[in-house]
Amino acid sequence: MSVFRRLSLVFQQKANRVLDRAENPAEALDLSYEKMLENLQTVRRSIADVLTSQKRLEGQRDTLQQQFDTLQGQARLAVQQGQDDVARTALSRARVVKGQIDGLDPQIEQLRQQEQQLEVVGEKLRGKVESFRAQRETMKAQYSAAKASTQAMEGVTGLSEQMADVSLMIDRAQGKVADMKARAAAVGQLAESGTLDALGPGDDLEARLRISTADSAVDRQLLEMKRQLALEAPAEHPRLEGAGIVVRIAGDDQYRLPANARSALEGLDEDLARAIEQDSAEDFARLTRRLVTLVNDMGERLPRDDVRPSDLIVPAADMTLADAKTLLDAGPSGPGGP
């Protein structure tokens, strides 16, 4: 697995661990109870709205019924007086009103059924709310007791965070003492053998320094050649939304690089992995600076509110070899990983 992808997985694991620590079961129970109360209140408002609509339709039906009775009386009176035309008009209007009354009856019945269904749902939800309220208090009490017991036991057995920090400090101090002893023994052995006295203007150390300087110049030329090849590639518009690679510098912003920059990134990725394997802090620092320079020069900085996922996460320019090893050891490929 490449260094970039391992860094991405490490950052995801750190974020999940922070969220898990921030989540409080007692607060989650309180929030769930509030949501259930809100749902119950919504059901009650719905029942009130349905009942209001039902009463409004029943009022309209009563008004139409009164109109129907009036028209029927007027038609009978007109027949008694021999006014058939007036009676016919009254009966026609009464028929229209009767049709309206018949149309309101199914609507009123439907609203009555909806009200009954909502009442049943409200009763069930009310029972669940009451049951959950009792369970919530019990679970909160159990959580508080378990938390207090865990903290007490961790303090006694030395598993608390403070005791763990003290143990780590002791381990690091012992490791430094052992390193200093080994270094002192090595320097003493070199001094006894006369190796330290052989250093001069034409010794092997000066030759190695010249080779290191030449290698640095070659590395710079190689990086410049890769950048030129990437810029001369056929992609005329490297800022297209649908193309490119989204790269995040650890602890910094995200950048969108053209797709033809992948070869340069993969080459630097291999060089970084080799520097970590060889435990070369100097090469690691030089490569991270080149990597950040490449991303800044070829990439387009994305807005901070852009939450798209990163294809790669690269180390920052100020990241040390020890920091990189710590992050990679905490990742899925390090000790304790799957």
C-alpha positions in Angstrom: 0.0 0.0 0.0 1.4 3.5 -0.9 2.4 6.1 1.7 -0.4 8.4 0.5 -3.2 5.9 0.9 -1.9 4.8 4.3 -1.9 8.4 5.4 -5.5 8.7 4.2 -6.7 5.7 6.2 -4.8 6.9 9.3 -6.6 10.3 9.1 -10.0 8.6 8.7 -9.3 6.4 11.8 -8.3 9.5 13.8 -11.6 11.3 12.9 -13.7 8.2 13.8 -12.0 7.9 17.1 -12.6 11.6 17.9 -16.3 11.3 17.1 -16.6 8.2 19.2 -15.1 10.0 22.2 -17.3 13.0 21.7 -20.6 11.0 21.6 -22.3 10.9 25.0 -24.9 8.1 25.5 -26.8 10.1 28.1 -27.1 13.1 25.7 -28.2 10.7 22.9 -31.0 9.3 25.1 -32.2 12.8 25.9 -32.2 13.8 22.2 -34.2 10.6 21.3 -36.7 11.4 24.0 -37.1 15.0 22.7 -37.6 13.6 19.2 -40.4 11.3 20.4 -42.1 14.1 22.2 -42.0 16.2 19.0 -43.5 13.3 17.0 -46.3 13.0 19.6 -47.0 16.7 19.4 -47.1 16.5 15.6 -49.8 13.7 15.9 -51.8 15.8 18.2 -51.7 18.8 15.9 -52.8 16.5 13.0 -55.8 15.3 15.0 -56.8 18.8 15.8 -56.5 19.8 12.1 -58.6 16.8 11.0 -61.2 17.5 13.6 -61.4 21.2 12.6 -61.9 20.2 8.9 -64.6 17.7 10.0 -66.5 20.3 12.0 -66.2 22.8 9.1 -67.8 20.3 6.7 -70.5 19.4 9.2 -71.4 23.1 9.5 -71.6 23.4 5.7 -73.8 20.4 5.6 -76.2 21.8 8.3 -76.4 25.1 6.3 -77.3 23.2 3.1 -79.8 21.1 5.0 -81.6 24.2 6.2 -81.6 25.5 2.6 -83.0 22.2 1.4 -85.8 22.2 4.0 -86.7 25.8 3.1 -86.9 25.1 -0.6 -89.1 22.0 0.1 -91.5 24.2 2.1 -91.6 26.9 -0.6 -92.4 24.2 -3.2 -95.3 22.8 -1.1 -96.6 26.3 -0.6 -96.5 27.1 -4.3 -98.4 23.9 -5.1 -101.1 24.9 -2.7 -101.4 28.3 -4.3 -101.4 26.7 -7.8 -98.1 28.3 -8.8 -96.5 25.3 -10.5 -93.7 27.2 -12.1 -92.5 28.5 -8.8 -92.8 25.1 -7.3 -90.8 23.6 -10.1 -88.0 26.2 -9.6 -87.9 25.5 -5.9 -87.7 21.8 -6.4 -84.9 22.2 -8.9 -82.9 24.2 -6.5 -83.6 21.8 -3.7 -82.3 19.0 -5.9 -79.0 20.8 -6.5 -78.7 21.4 -2.7 -79.4 17.8 -2.0 -76.6 16.7 -4.3 -74.2 19.0 -2.4 -75.3 17.5 0.9 -74.8 13.9 -0.5 -71.3 14.9 -1.6 -70.4 16.2 1.8 -71.4 13.1 3.7 -68.6 10.8 2.4 -66.0 13.5 3.1 -67.2 13.9 6.6 -67.1 10.2 7.1 -63.6 10.0 5.7 -62.4 12.7 8.1 -64.0 10.9 11.0 -62.2 7.7 10.1 -58.9 9.6 9.8 -59.4 11.1 13.2 -60.0 7.7 14.7 -56.9 6.3 13.1 -54.8 9.2 14.4 -56.2 8.8 17.9 -55.1 5.1 17.8 -51.6 6.1 16.6 -51.4 8.8 19.2 -52.3 6.4 22.0 -49.6 3.9 20.8 -47.0 6.7 20.5 -47.9 8.0 23.9 -47.4 4.6 25.4 -44.0 4.3 23.7 -43.0 7.7 25.0 -43.9 6.8 28.6 -42.1 3.5 28.3 -39.0 5.1 26.8 -38.9 7.8 29.5 -38.6 5.1 32.2 -36.0 3.2 30.3 -34.1 6.4 29.6 -33.7 7.2 33.3 -32.6 3.6 34.0 -30.1 3.5 31.2 -28.6 6.9 32.2 -28.2 5.6 35.7 -26.5 2.4 34.5 -24.2 4.4 32.2 -23.2 6.8 35.0 -22.5 3.9 37.4 -20.5 2.0 34.8 -18.5 5.1 33.8 -17.7 5.8 37.5 -16.7 2.2 38.1 -14.5 2.1 35.0 -12.7 5.3 36.0 -12.1 4.0 39.5 -10.8 0.6 38.3 -8.5 2.3 35.7 -7.1 4.5 38.4 -6.4 1.5 40.6 -4.9 -0.8 37.9 -2.8 1.9 36.2 -4.9 1.9 33.0 -6.0 5.5 33.2 -4.8 8.0 30.7 -2.6 9.8 33.2 -0.9 6.5 34.2 -0.5 5.5 30.6 1.3 8.8 29.9 3.6 8.3 32.8 4.5 4.8 31.6 5.2 6.0 28.1 7.4 8.8 29.4 9.4 6.2 31.4 9.7 4.0 28.3 10.9 6.8 26.1 13.5 7.9 28.8 14.8 4.4 29.0 15.1 4.2 25.2 17.0 7.4 25.1 19.4 6.3 27.8 20.1 3.0 25.9 20.7 5.0 22.6 23.1 7.3 24.3 25.0 4.4 25.8 25.2 2.7 22.5 26.4 5.9 20.8 29.1 6.5 23.5 30.3 2.9 23.0 30.5 3.4 19.3 32.4 6.7 19.5 34.8 5.1 22.0 35.5 2.2 19.7 36.1 4.5 16.7 38.4 6.6 18.8 40.4 3.6 19.9 40.7 2.3 16.4 42.0 5.6 15.1 39.2 6.1 12.6 38.3 9.5 13.8 41.9 10.7 13.5 42.0 9.7 9.7 39.6 12.5 8.6 41.3 15.0 6.3 40.8 17.1 3.2 40.8 14.1 0.9 39.1 11.5 3.1 36.1 9.3 2.4 33.7 11.7 4.2 34.4 14.5 1.8 33.8 12.2 -1.2 30.5 11.1 0.2 29.5 14.8 0.7 30.3 15.5 -2.9 28.3 12.5 -4.1 25.3 13.7 -1.9 25.5 17.2 -3.4 25.6 15.7 -7.0 22.6 13.5 -6.2 20.7 16.5 -4.9 21.4 18.4 -8.2 20.3 15.3 -10.2 17.1 15.0 -8.1 16.2 18.7 -8.8 16.8 18.2 -12.5 14.6 15.1 -12.5 11.8 16.9 -10.7 12.0 19.8 -13.2 11.9 17.4 -16.1 8.8 15.6 -14.7 7.0 19.0 -14.2 7.8 20.0 -17.8 6.5 16.7 -19.1 3.3 17.1 -17.1 2.8 20.7 -18.3 3.4 19.7 -22.0 0.9 16.8 -21.8 -2.2 17.1 -24.1 -4.4 18.2 -21.2 -5.0 21.9 -22.2 -7.4 22.6 -19.3 -6.2 20.9 -16.2 -8.9 22.6 -14.1 -11.8 20.7 -15.6 -14.2 19.6 -12.9 -14.6 16.0 -14.1 -10.8 15.3 -14.4 -7.7 15.4 -12.2 -6.6 14.2 -8.8 -7.7 15.8 -5.5 -4.7 15.9 -3.2 -4.7 17.1 0.4 -1.5 18.3 2.2 -1.7 16.9 5.7 -2.8 19.8 8.0 -3.4 22.1 5.0 -5.8 22.7 2.1 -6.9 20.5 -0.8 -5.6 20.9 -4.4 -6.8 19.6 -7.7 -3.9 18.4 -9.9 -4.2 17.4 -13.6 -4.4 13.7 -14.3 -1.0 13.7 -16.0 0.7 14.6 -12.7 0.0 11.1 -11.3 3.3 9.7 -12.7 5.3 12.4 -10.8 3.3 11.8 -7.6 3.9 8.0 -7.9 7.6 8.5 -8.4 7.8 10.7 -5.3 5.7 8.2 -3.4 8.2 5.4 -4.2 11.1 7.6 -3.2 9.4 8.5 0.1 8.7 4.8 0.9 12.4 4.1 0.2 13.5 6.9 2.5 11.3 5.6 5.3 12.6 2.0 4.8 16.2 3.3 4.9 15.5 5.5 7.9 16.9 8.5 6.1 15.6 11.7 7.7 17.5 13.9 5.3 16.1 12.3 2.2 12.6 12.3 3.7 12.7 16.0 4.5 14.1 16.8 1.0 11.4 14.7 -0.8 8.5 16.1 1.3 9.6 19.7 0.3 9.8 18.6 -3.3 6.3 17.0 -3.0 4.7 20.1 -1.5 6.3 22.3 -4.1 5.0 20.1 -6.9 1.5 20.2 -5.5 1.5 24.0 -5.0 2.9 24.7 -8.5 0.8 22.2 -10.5 -2.4 22.2 -8.4 -5.3 24.5 -8.0 -6.2 25.2 -4.4 -9.8 24.2 -3.6 -12.1 26.3 -1.3 -12.1 25.4 2.4 -15.9 24.7 2.3 -15.3 22.1 -0.5 -15.9 18.7 1.4 -15.2 16.3 -1.5 -13.1 13.3 -0.5 -9.3 13.4 -1.2 -7.8 10.9 -3.6 -4.5 11.2 -1.9 -3.1 12.7 1.4 0.5 13.7 1.2 2.8 14.7 4.1 3.4 18.3 4.9 6.7 20.0 4.3 7.4 20.2 8.0 6.5 16.6 8.8 9.5 14.7 10.2 10.5 11.1 9.6 9.5 10.2 13.2 6.0 11.8 12.7 5.5 9.8 9.5 6.6 6.5 11.2 4.2 7.2 14.0 1.3 7.8 11.7 2.1 4.8 9.5 2.5 2.5 12.5 -0.9 3.6 13.7 -2.5 2.8 10.3 -4.0 -0.5 9.1 -0.6 -1.8 7.9 1.2 -0.9 11.1 1.5 -3.0 14.3 -1.9 -4.0 15.5 -3.6 -3.4 12.1 -5.5 -6.0 10.2 
